[in-house]
Amino acid sequence: MRKFDDSLPMALLRAREVTMGFFRPLLLAHGLTEQQWRVIRVLEEYGALEFNELSRIAWIQPPSLTGMLSRLERNSLVRRSRSQSDQRRLHVALTPAGRRRFAIVSRDAEKQYGVIERQLGRTRLRSLMAVLHDFERLQPATEAPAGTRSGLSRPRRRAPSRR
């Protein structure tokens, strides 16, 4: 067995925590949680989405997403609407206030990306992103034991909407 510090899950977890250390303070300063920012980013990039598609792309479980959308809607950052053709389907979109919040927070986030790039180096950051994108496409040789799946499937990549 590999040493604990050399295990891939722990290395990825540590890397995530280091990464979020660059972004958590700015999100808190803007009154957002990590997950709320993820929803805002997804909706800004992809445009209005059906609830389940938003859940998949943002990697947020539907029950958590429901409560989060209520808070974002209360803060006038998103709006929810029922599909005209199927009232069971819920669509979510950013409001103008949500787009303004994205513009403000994204400027600060880009500054943090600059800090990361200066510390790691542009070439190494690009290489890291390439490896991570490759890693996302890996397929486990066997299924996880029954009862251990998260219920989230890998999001389908699609091109951002052009507005």
C-alpha positions as CSV (number, residue, x, y, z in Angstrom):
1,M,0.0,0.0,0.0
2,R,1.2,3.5,-0.8
3,K,2.1,5.8,2.0
4,F,-0.8,8.0,3.1
5,D,0.9,11.2,1.9
6,D,1.5,9.6,-1.5
7,S,-2.1,8.5,-2.1
8,L,-3.8,10.1,-5.0
9,P,-7.0,10.9,-3.2
10,M,-5.1,12.7,-0.5
11,A,-2.9,14.6,-2.9
12,L,-5.9,15.8,-4.8
13,L,-7.7,16.8,-1.6
14,R,-4.7,18.7,-0.4
15,A,-4.4,20.4,-3.8
16,R,-8.1,21.4,-3.7
17,E,-7.7,22.9,-0.2
18,V,-4.6,24.8,-1.3
19,T,-6.5,26.0,-4.4
20,M,-9.5,27.1,-2.4
21,G,-7.3,29.0,0.0
22,F,-6.7,31.4,-2.8
23,F,-10.5,31.8,-3.5
24,R,-12.4,31.3,-0.3
25,P,-11.5,34.6,1.3
26,L,-12.6,36.6,-1.8
27,L,-15.9,34.6,-2.0
28,L,-16.6,35.3,1.7
29,A,-15.8,39.0,1.1
30,H,-18.5,38.9,-1.6
31,G,-21.0,37.0,0.5
32,L,-20.9,33.8,-1.5
33,T,-20.2,30.2,-0.6
34,E,-18.0,28.1,-2.9
35,Q,-21.0,26.2,-4.2
36,Q,-23.0,29.4,-4.8
37,W,-20.1,30.8,-6.8
38,R,-19.9,27.5,-8.8
39,V,-23.6,27.9,-9.7
40,I,-23.2,31.5,-10.7
41,R,-20.1,30.6,-12.8
42,V,-21.9,27.7,-14.6
43,L,-24.9,29.8,-15.4
44,E,-22.8,32.7,-16.7
45,E,-20.8,30.3,-18.9
46,Y,-23.6,28.0,-20.1
47,G,-26.6,30.3,-19.9
48,A,-30.0,29.2,-18.5
49,L,-30.0,25.5,-17.6
50,E,-32.5,22.8,-16.6
51,F,-32.1,22.0,-12.9
52,N,-30.7,18.5,-13.3
53,E,-28.2,19.7,-15.9
54,L,-27.1,22.4,-13.6
55,S,-26.7,19.9,-10.8
56,R,-24.5,17.6,-13.1
57,I,-22.3,20.4,-14.5
58,A,-21.8,22.1,-11.1
59,W,-21.2,18.8,-9.3
60,I,-23.8,19.7,-6.6
61,Q,-26.3,17.1,-5.3
62,P,-30.0,18.1,-6.2
63,P,-31.1,18.4,-2.5
64,S,-28.2,20.8,-1.8
65,L,-28.9,22.7,-5.0
66,T,-32.5,23.2,-4.2
67,G,-31.7,25.1,-0.9
68,M,-28.9,27.0,-2.5
69,L,-31.1,28.2,-5.4
70,S,-33.7,29.4,-2.8
71,R,-31.0,31.5,-1.2
72,L,-29.6,32.8,-4.5
73,E,-33.1,33.6,-5.6
74,R,-33.8,35.5,-2.3
75,N,-30.7,37.5,-3.0
76,S,-32.0,38.2,-6.6
77,L,-29.0,36.5,-8.2
78,V,-30.9,33.7,-10.0
79,R,-34.5,33.1,-11.2
80,R,-36.2,29.9,-11.5
81,S,-39.0,29.2,-14.0
82,R,-41.0,26.2,-15.1
83,S,-40.7,24.8,-18.6
84,Q,-43.6,25.8,-20.8
85,S,-43.8,22.4,-22.3
86,D,-43.3,20.3,-19.1
87,Q,-44.2,21.9,-15.8
88,R,-42.1,19.3,-14.0
89,R,-38.9,20.7,-15.5
90,L,-37.3,23.7,-13.7
91,H,-35.0,26.1,-15.5
92,V,-32.5,28.3,-13.7
93,A,-30.9,31.5,-15.0
94,L,-28.9,34.4,-13.7
95,T,-30.6,37.7,-13.2
96,P,-29.0,41.0,-14.2
97,A,-27.9,41.3,-10.5
98,G,-26.3,37.8,-10.8
99,R,-24.4,38.8,-13.9
100,R,-23.2,42.0,-12.2
101,R,-22.1,39.9,-9.2
102,F,-20.2,37.5,-11.6
103,A,-18.4,40.4,-13.2
104,I,-17.3,41.9,-9.9
105,V,-16.2,38.6,-8.3
106,S,-14.6,37.3,-11.5
107,R,-12.2,40.3,-11.6
108,D,-11.0,39.4,-8.1
109,A,-10.8,35.7,-9.0
110,E,-8.6,36.4,-12.0
111,K,-6.2,38.3,-9.8
112,Q,-5.9,35.1,-7.7
113,Y,-5.3,33.0,-10.8
114,G,-2.5,35.5,-11.5
115,V,-1.0,34.8,-8.1
116,I,-1.2,31.1,-8.7
117,E,0.4,31.4,-12.1
118,R,3.3,33.6,-10.8
119,Q,4.0,31.0,-8.0
120,L,3.6,27.9,-10.1
121,G,4.6,29.2,-13.5
122,R,2.4,29.5,-16.6
123,T,3.8,26.4,-18.3
124,R,3.4,24.2,-15.2
125,L,-0.2,25.6,-14.6
126,R,-1.2,24.8,-18.2
127,S,0.4,21.3,-17.8
128,L,-1.4,20.7,-14.6
129,M,-4.7,21.7,-16.2
130,A,-4.1,19.4,-19.1
131,V,-3.3,16.5,-16.8
132,L,-6.4,17.2,-14.8
133,H,-8.6,17.3,-17.9
134,D,-7.1,14.0,-19.0
135,F,-7.7,12.5,-15.6
136,E,-11.4,13.4,-15.8
137,R,-11.7,11.2,-18.8
138,L,-10.3,8.1,-17.0
139,Q,-12.8,5.2,-16.5
140,P,-12.5,3.0,-13.4
141,A,-11.9,-0.6,-14.2
142,T,-14.7,-1.7,-11.9
143,E,-17.8,-0.1,-10.5
144,A,-17.7,1.2,-6.9
145,P,-19.2,-1.1,-4.3
146,A,-23.0,-0.9,-4.0
147,G,-24.2,2.0,-1.9
148,T,-21.0,4.1,-2.3
149,R,-21.8,6.1,-5.5
150,S,-22.4,9.8,-5.0
151,G,-25.3,9.9,-7.5
152,L,-23.6,12.4,-9.6
153,S,-22.5,11.5,-13.0
154,R,-19.6,13.1,-14.8
155,P,-20.9,16.3,-16.4
156,R,-21.1,16.4,-20.2
157,R,-18.8,19.0,-21.6
158,R,-20.5,21.4,-24.0
159,A,-19.5,24.7,-25.5
160,P,-20.5,27.8,-23.6
161,S,-23.6,29.6,-25.0
162,R,-22.9,32.6,-27.1
163,R,-25.0,35.5,-26.1
